């Protein structure tokens, strides 16, 4: 199909690795945020009080 399928596979692997790292980072930050704030509602309450 492609003459340079090896390069295409390499690019796809790089994008897959970047996507995996991004998803794991976002999930990790969300878990840490929720555990630090003891729930989502207290976070929104703190944002409302901060304003």
Phi and psi in radians as a Rosetta constraint file:
Dihedral C 1 N 2 CA 2 C 2 CIRCULARHARMONIC -1.943 0.35
Dihedral N 2 CA 2 C 2 N 3 CIRCULARHARMONIC 2.461 0.35
Dihedral C 2 N 3 CA 3 C 3 CIRCULARHARMONIC -1.293 0.35
Dihedral N 3 CA 3 C 3 N 4 CIRCULARHARMONIC -0.552 0.35
Dihedral C 3 N 4 CA 4 C 4 CIRCULARHARMONIC -1.964 0.35
Dihedral N 4 CA 4 C 4 N 5 CIRCULARHARMONIC 0.931 0.35
Dihedral C 4 N 5 CA 5 C 5 CIRCULARHARMONIC -1.149 0.35
Dihedral N 5 CA 5 C 5 N 6 CIRCULARHARMONIC -0.454 0.35
Dihedral C 5 N 6 CA 6 C 6 CIRCULARHARMONIC -1.159 0.35
Dihedral N 6 CA 6 C 6 N 7 CIRCULARHARMONIC -0.736 0.35
Dihedral C 6 N 7 CA 7 C 7 CIRCULARHARMONIC -1.150 0.35
Dihedral N 7 CA 7 C 7 N 8 CIRCULARHARMONIC -0.713 0.35
Dihedral C 7 N 8 CA 8 C 8 CIRCULARHARMONIC -1.090 0.35
Dihedral N 8 CA 8 C 8 N 9 CIRCULARHARMONIC -0.767 0.35
Dihedral C 8 N 9 CA 9 C 9 CIRCULARHARMONIC -1.105 0.35
Dihedral N 9 CA 9 C 9 N 10 CIRCULARHARMONIC -0.654 0.35
Dihedral C 9 N 10 CA 10 C 10 CIRCULARHARMONIC -1.122 0.35
Dihedral N 10 CA 10 C 10 N 11 CIRCULARHARMONIC -0.760 0.35
Dihedral C 10 N 11 CA 11 C 11 CIRCULARHARMONIC -1.129 0.35
Dihedral N 11 CA 11 C 11 N 12 CIRCULARHARMONIC -0.736 0.35
Dihedral C 11 N 12 CA 12 C 12 CIRCULARHARMONIC -1.099 0.35
Dihedral N 12 CA 12 C 12 N 13 CIRCULARHARMONIC -0.695 0.35
Dihedral C 12 N 13 CA 13 C 13 CIRCULARHARMONIC -1.127 0.35
Dihedral N 13 CA 13 C 13 N 14 CIRCULARHARMONIC -0.690 0.35
Dihedral C 13 N 14 CA 14 C 14 CIRCULARHARMONIC -1.113 0.35
Dihedral N 14 CA 14 C 14 N 15 CIRCULARHARMONIC -0.814 0.35
Dihedral C 14 N 15 CA 15 C 15 CIRCULARHARMONIC -1.110 0.35
Dihedral N 15 CA 15 C 15 N 16 CIRCULARHARMONIC -0.646 0.35
Dihedral C 15 N 16 CA 16 C 16 CIRCULARHARMONIC -1.131 0.35
Dihedral N 16 CA 16 C 16 N 17 CIRCULARHARMONIC -0.715 0.35
Dihedral C 16 N 17 CA 17 C 17 CIRCULARHARMONIC -1.153 0.35
Dihedral N 17 CA 17 C 17 N 18 CIRCULARHARMONIC -0.750 0.35
Dihedral C 17 N 18 CA 18 C 18 CIRCULARHARMONIC -1.090 0.35
Dihedral N 18 CA 18 C 18 N 19 CIRCULARHARMONIC -0.758 0.35
Dihedral C 18 N 19 CA 19 C 19 CIRCULARHARMONIC -1.107 0.35
Dihedral N 19 CA 19 C 19 N 20 CIRCULARHARMONIC -0.716 0.35
Dihedral C 19 N 20 CA 20 C 20 CIRCULARHARMONIC -1.128 0.35
Dihedral N 20 CA 20 C 20 N 21 CIRCULARHARMONIC -0.757 0.35
Dihedral C 20 N 21 CA 21 C 21 CIRCULARHARMONIC -1.113 0.35
Dihedral N 21 CA 21 C 21 N 22 CIRCULARHARMONIC -0.725 0.35
Dihedral C 21 N 22 CA 22 C 22 CIRCULARHARMONIC -1.120 0.35
Dihedral N 22 CA 22 C 22 N 23 CIRCULARHARMONIC -0.782 0.35
Dihedral C 22 N 23 CA 23 C 23 CIRCULARHARMONIC -1.118 0.35
Dihedral N 23 CA 23 C 23 N 24 CIRCULARHARMONIC -0.769 0.35
Dihedral C 23 N 24 CA 24 C 24 CIRCULARHARMONIC -1.124 0.35
Dihedral N 24 CA 24 C 24 N 25 CIRCULARHARMONIC -0.653 0.35
Dihedral C 24 N 25 CA 25 C 25 CIRCULARHARMONIC -1.149 0.35
Dihedral N 25 CA 25 C 25 N 26 CIRCULARHARMONIC -0.744 0.35
Dihedral C 25 N 26 CA 26 C 26 CIRCULARHARMONIC -1.144 0.35
Dihedral N 26 CA 26 C 26 N 27 CIRCULARHARMONIC -0.765 0.35
Dihedral C 26 N 27 CA 27 C 27 CIRCULARHARMONIC -1.121 0.35
Dihedral N 27 CA 27 C 27 N 28 CIRCULARHARMONIC -0.737 0.35
Dihedral C 27 N 28 CA 28 C 28 CIRCULARHARMONIC -1.101 0.35
Dihedral N 28 CA 28 C 28 N 29 CIRCULARHARMONIC -0.750 0.35
Dihedral C 28 N 29 CA 29 C 29 CIRCULARHARMONIC -1.134 0.35
Dihedral N 29 CA 29 C 29 N 30 CIRCULARHARMONIC -0.697 0.35
Dihedral C 29 N 30 CA 30 C 30 CIRCULARHARMONIC -1.125 0.35
Dihedral N 30 CA 30 C 30 N 31 CIRCULARHARMONIC -0.754 0.35
Dihedral C 30 N 31 CA 31 C 31 CIRCULARHARMONIC -1.124 0.35
Dihedral N 31 CA 31 C 31 N 32 CIRCULARHARMONIC -0.767 0.35
Dihedral C 31 N 32 CA 32 C 32 CIRCULARHARMONIC -1.121 0.35
Dihedral N 32 CA 32 C 32 N 33 CIRCULARHARMONIC -0.698 0.35
Dihedral C 32 N 33 CA 33 C 33 CIRCULARHARMONIC -1.130 0.35
Dihedral N 33 CA 33 C 33 N 34 CIRCULARHARMONIC -0.811 0.35
Dihedral C 33 N 34 CA 34 C 34 CIRCULARHARMONIC -1.160 0.35
Dihedral N 34 CA 34 C 34 N 35 CIRCULARHARMONIC -0.699 0.35
Dihedral C 34 N 35 CA 35 C 35 CIRCULARHARMONIC -1.228 0.35
Dihedral N 35 CA 35 C 35 N 36 CIRCULARHARMONIC -0.598 0.35
Dihedral C 35 N 36 CA 36 C 36 CIRCULARHARMONIC -1.251 0.35
Dihedral N 36 CA 36 C 36 N 37 CIRCULARHARMONIC -0.676 0.35
Dihedral C 36 N 37 CA 37 C 37 CIRCULARHARMONIC -1.548 0.35
Dihedral N 37 CA 37 C 37 N 38 CIRCULARHARMONIC -0.024 0.35
Dihedral C 37 N 38 CA 38 C 38 CIRCULARHARMONIC 0.998 0.35
Dihedral N 38 CA 38 C 38 N 39 CIRCULARHARMONIC 0.752 0.35
Dihedral C 38 N 39 CA 39 C 39 CIRCULARHARMONIC 2.073 0.35
Dihedral N 39 CA 39 C 39 N 40 CIRCULARHARMONIC 2.850 0.35
Dihedral C 39 N 40 CA 40 C 40 CIRCULARHARMONIC -1.351 0.35
Dihedral N 40 CA 40 C 40 N 41 CIRCULARHARMONIC -0.570 0.35
Dihedral C 40 N 41 CA 41 C 41 CIRCULARHARMONIC -1.173 0.35
Dihedral N 41 CA 41 C 41 N 42 CIRCULARHARMONIC -0.686 0.35
Dihedral C 41 N 42 CA 42 C 42 CIRCULARHARMONIC -1.169 0.35
Dihedral N 42 CA 42 C 42 N 43 CIRCULARHARMONIC -0.496 0.35
Dihedral C 42 N 43 CA 43 C 43 CIRCULARHARMONIC -1.165 0.35
Dihedral N 43 CA 43 C 43 N 44 CIRCULARHARMONIC -0.800 0.35
Dihedral C 43 N 44 CA 44 C 44 CIRCULARHARMONIC -1.174 0.35
Dihedral N 44 CA 44 C 44 N 45 CIRCULARHARMONIC -0.589 0.35
Dihedral C 44 N 45 CA 45 C 45 CIRCULARHARMONIC -1.138 0.35
Dihedral N 45 CA 45 C 45 N 46 CIRCULARHARMONIC -0.726 0.35
Dihedral C 45 N 46 CA 46 C 46 CIRCULARHARMONIC -1.146 0.35
Dihedral N 46 CA 46 C 46 N 47 CIRCULARHARMONIC -0.666 0.35
Dihedral C 46 N 47 CA 47 C 47 CIRCULARHARMONIC -1.133 0.35
Dihedral N 47 CA 47 C 47 N 48 CIRCULARHARMONIC -0.666 0.35
Dihedral C 47 N 48 CA 48 C 48 CIRCULARHARMONIC -1.195 0.35
Dihedral N 48 CA 48 C 48 N 49 CIRCULARHARMONIC -0.714 0.35
Dihedral C 48 N 49 CA 49 C 49 CIRCULARHARMONIC -1.217 0.35
Dihedral N 49 CA 49 C 49 N 50 CIRCULARHARMONIC -0.555 0.35
Dihedral C 49 N 50 CA 50 C 50 CIRCULARHARMONIC -1.176 0.35
Dihedral N 50 CA 50 C 50 N 51 CIRCULARHARMONIC -0.580 0.35
